[in-house]
Amino acid sequence: MIVDNLTAQQMKDNVSELARKLKEEGISRESWEILKTTDMFKAPASTMYHSVFIGGLLDHSLGVAEWFEMLRSMPGLPRNPNIRSYTVAIAHDFCKLGVYVQEIKPRKVDGKWREELVWVFKENYPMGHGEKSVDLSVEFGLNLSREEKLCVRHHMGPYELTGIPLKTYQEAIKVVPEVLLLHTADMLEATYGRPLRLEGSKNVGTVSQNEEGPEIHRDGPGN
């Protein structure tokens, strides 16, 4: 189920879930502390396409992890032990950290112009989508395996926007089949939302765009 907002409690729950999952996958306390200095817990996942709300980036990333786990658990599909589901799902959109700001913009609604608070994308490190996510993963000390790097680098699949040949993506799938699964999980989450909400959970509330969002939990990997 697609949602357009979260309650403050749901955002806090997402942070707690992320801390627990990353700790289970061996992410260090130091990496968690670095992640806390970013806007990972408060940023939207996009300006107009999906999860356009405070905390949307984390919510989307957790949903990608859930879909990825479901796909990897299906009979006959690959499950490489060198790939950590939540680690690559969280890392895949690191490229979106620190690039979304809110500004007052004129918008036409029902035939009338009015000023609204909207999300605006402002790139601060133009390295490329997947490339930037891999690079920041290294900066954050996630110690991605080669297989994980390929998954993160090619998560855009055939929708790659930085001019990489389609053949390179296809070769990456041959080397690491989970590249295709992570891309598919990303598309599923962006289209249908988190799988745990598909049956229509009604406990989705609202949070003001001006709210501070979730308190950053002190518990996390390394504790």
C-alpha positions as CSV (number, residue, x, y, z in Angstrom):
1,M,0.0,0.0,0.0
2,I,1.3,3.4,-1.0
3,V,1.3,6.0,1.8
4,D,1.9,9.7,1.6
5,N,2.9,10.4,5.2
6,L,4.0,8.8,8.5
7,T,3.3,9.4,12.1
8,A,6.2,10.5,14.3
9,Q,6.0,7.1,16.0
10,Q,6.2,5.3,12.7
11,M,9.3,7.2,11.9
12,K,10.9,6.4,15.2
13,D,10.0,2.7,14.7
14,N,11.7,2.8,11.3
15,V,14.9,4.2,12.9
16,S,14.8,1.4,15.6
17,E,14.2,-1.2,12.9
18,L,17.2,0.0,10.9
19,A,19.4,0.0,13.9
20,R,18.5,-3.5,14.7
21,K,18.9,-4.9,11.2
22,L,22.2,-3.2,10.6
23,K,23.5,-4.5,13.9
24,E,22.4,-8.0,12.9
25,E,24.3,-7.6,9.6
26,G,27.5,-6.5,11.3
27,I,27.5,-2.8,10.6
28,S,29.8,-1.1,13.2
29,R,28.9,1.5,15.8
30,E,31.2,4.0,14.0
31,S,29.2,3.6,10.8
32,W,26.0,4.1,12.6
33,E,27.3,7.3,14.3
34,I,28.2,8.6,10.8
35,L,24.8,7.8,9.4
36,K,23.2,9.7,12.3
37,T,24.9,12.9,11.1
38,T,23.1,12.7,7.8
39,D,19.4,13.3,7.0
40,M,18.8,9.6,6.3
41,F,16.0,9.5,8.9
42,K,14.2,12.7,7.8
43,A,14.8,13.1,4.0
44,P,12.1,12.3,1.5
45,A,12.9,9.7,-1.2
46,S,12.1,12.0,-4.1
47,T,10.5,15.4,-4.9
48,M,7.5,14.0,-6.7
49,Y,7.7,10.3,-7.6
50,H,7.4,8.3,-4.4
51,S,7.8,8.6,-0.6
52,V,7.6,12.4,-0.8
53,F,7.4,13.1,2.9
54,I,9.6,13.5,5.9
55,G,11.2,10.1,6.7
56,G,10.4,8.9,3.2
57,L,13.9,7.9,2.2
58,L,14.3,5.6,5.2
59,D,10.8,4.2,4.8
60,H,11.5,3.5,1.1
61,S,14.8,1.9,1.8
62,L,13.3,-0.4,4.5
63,G,10.6,-1.4,2.0
64,V,13.3,-2.2,-0.6
65,A,15.0,-4.5,1.9
66,E,11.7,-6.3,2.6
67,W,11.0,-6.8,-1.1
68,F,14.6,-7.9,-1.7
69,E,14.4,-10.5,1.1
70,M,11.1,-11.8,-0.3
71,L,12.7,-12.2,-3.8
72,R,15.8,-13.8,-2.4
73,S,13.7,-16.3,-0.5
74,M,11.9,-17.6,-3.5
75,P,12.7,-21.1,-4.7
76,G,15.3,-21.1,-7.4
77,L,16.4,-17.5,-7.0
78,P,20.0,-16.7,-5.9
79,R,21.1,-15.9,-2.3
80,N,24.7,-15.0,-2.2
81,P,26.1,-15.1,1.3
82,N,28.2,-12.1,0.6
83,I,25.2,-9.9,0.2
84,R,23.4,-8.3,3.2
85,S,19.9,-7.4,2.3
86,Y,19.4,-4.4,4.6
87,T,22.9,-3.1,4.1
88,V,22.5,-2.9,0.3
89,A,18.9,-1.6,0.5
90,I,19.9,1.2,2.8
91,A,23.0,2.0,0.8
92,H,21.3,2.0,-2.6
93,D,20.0,5.6,-2.2
94,F,22.8,7.2,-0.2
95,C,23.1,9.4,-3.3
96,K,20.0,11.2,-2.1
97,L,21.4,12.2,1.3
98,G,21.7,16.0,1.7
99,V,20.1,16.9,-1.6
100,Y,16.5,17.7,-0.7
101,V,15.5,21.0,0.7
102,Q,12.1,22.7,1.3
103,E,11.3,25.9,-0.4
104,I,8.2,28.1,-1.0
105,K,7.2,27.8,-4.6
106,P,4.1,29.0,-6.6
107,R,1.9,26.1,-7.7
108,K,-1.3,26.1,-9.6
109,V,-4.0,24.1,-7.7
110,D,-7.6,23.9,-9.0
111,G,-6.9,26.7,-11.5
112,K,-5.5,29.1,-8.9
113,W,-2.0,30.0,-8.1
114,R,-0.8,29.7,-4.5
115,E,2.4,29.4,-2.6
116,E,3.3,26.0,-1.2
117,L,6.1,24.4,0.7
118,V,7.7,21.8,-1.6
119,W,10.7,19.6,-1.8
120,V,13.5,20.7,-4.2
121,F,16.4,18.7,-5.4
122,K,19.8,20.3,-5.1
123,E,22.8,18.1,-6.0
124,N,25.9,18.7,-4.0
125,Y,28.1,15.9,-5.2
126,P,27.5,15.2,-8.9
127,M,29.2,11.9,-9.2
128,G,26.4,9.8,-10.7
129,H,23.5,8.0,-9.0
130,G,24.8,4.5,-8.3
131,E,28.4,5.6,-8.2
132,K,27.7,8.2,-5.5
133,S,25.9,5.7,-3.4
134,V,28.8,3.3,-3.5
135,D,31.3,6.1,-2.8
136,L,29.4,7.2,0.3
137,S,29.0,3.7,1.5
138,V,32.8,3.5,1.5
139,E,33.0,6.9,3.3
140,F,30.6,5.6,5.9
141,G,32.7,2.5,6.5
142,L,30.0,-0.1,5.5
143,N,32.7,-2.4,4.0
144,L,30.6,-3.5,1.1
145,S,31.6,-6.7,-0.6
146,R,32.2,-6.6,-4.4
147,E,28.8,-8.2,-4.9
148,E,27.2,-5.6,-2.7
149,K,28.9,-2.8,-4.6
150,L,27.6,-4.1,-7.9
151,C,24.0,-4.3,-6.5
152,V,24.2,-0.7,-5.2
153,R,25.9,0.6,-8.4
154,H,23.4,-0.9,-10.8
155,H,20.2,-0.6,-8.7
156,M,18.7,1.7,-11.4
157,G,18.8,-1.1,-13.9
158,P,18.0,-0.2,-17.5
159,Y,16.8,3.2,-16.2
160,E,20.4,4.3,-15.6
161,L,20.8,8.0,-16.3
162,T,24.6,8.4,-16.3
163,G,25.2,7.0,-19.8
164,I,26.5,3.6,-18.8
165,P,25.9,1.0,-21.6
166,L,23.1,-1.4,-21.1
167,K,25.5,-4.2,-21.8
168,T,27.4,-3.3,-18.6
169,Y,24.3,-3.7,-16.5
170,Q,23.6,-7.1,-18.2
171,E,27.1,-8.2,-17.5
172,A,26.7,-7.2,-13.8
173,I,23.6,-9.4,-13.6
174,K,25.5,-12.4,-15.0
175,V,28.2,-11.9,-12.4
176,V,25.8,-11.2,-9.5
177,P,22.2,-12.1,-10.2
178,E,21.1,-10.2,-7.1
179,V,21.7,-7.0,-9.1
180,L,18.5,-7.7,-10.9
181,L,16.7,-8.6,-7.7
182,L,17.7,-5.3,-5.9
183,H,16.6,-3.3,-9.0
184,T,13.3,-5.2,-9.0
185,A,12.8,-4.7,-5.2
186,D,13.4,-0.9,-5.7
187,M,10.8,-0.8,-8.5
188,L,8.2,-2.8,-6.5
189,E,8.6,-0.6,-3.4
190,A,8.3,2.6,-5.5
191,T,5.2,1.3,-7.3
192,Y,3.3,-0.6,-4.5
193,G,4.9,0.5,-1.2
194,R,6.3,-1.7,1.5
195,P,5.1,-5.3,1.2
196,L,4.1,-5.4,4.9
197,R,1.4,-2.7,4.1
198,L,0.0,-4.4,1.0
199,E,-3.1,-5.7,2.8
200,G,-4.1,-2.2,3.7
201,S,-2.9,-1.3,7.2
202,K,-4.9,1.7,8.5
203,N,-2.4,2.8,11.2
204,V,-0.9,5.4,8.9
205,G,-1.2,9.0,10.2
206,T,0.2,12.3,9.3
207,V,3.1,14.4,10.3
208,S,3.5,18.1,9.5
209,Q,6.1,19.1,7.0
210,N,7.4,21.4,9.7
211,E,7.8,18.8,12.4
212,E,11.2,17.9,13.5
213,G,10.6,14.2,12.7
214,P,12.0,11.3,14.7
215,E,14.4,11.6,17.5
216,I,17.6,9.9,16.5
217,H,18.0,6.8,18.6
218,R,21.2,6.3,20.5
219,D,20.8,2.6,20.3
220,G,22.3,1.1,17.2
221,P,25.1,-1.1,15.8
222,G,27.9,-1.7,18.1
223,N,25.8,-1.7,21.3
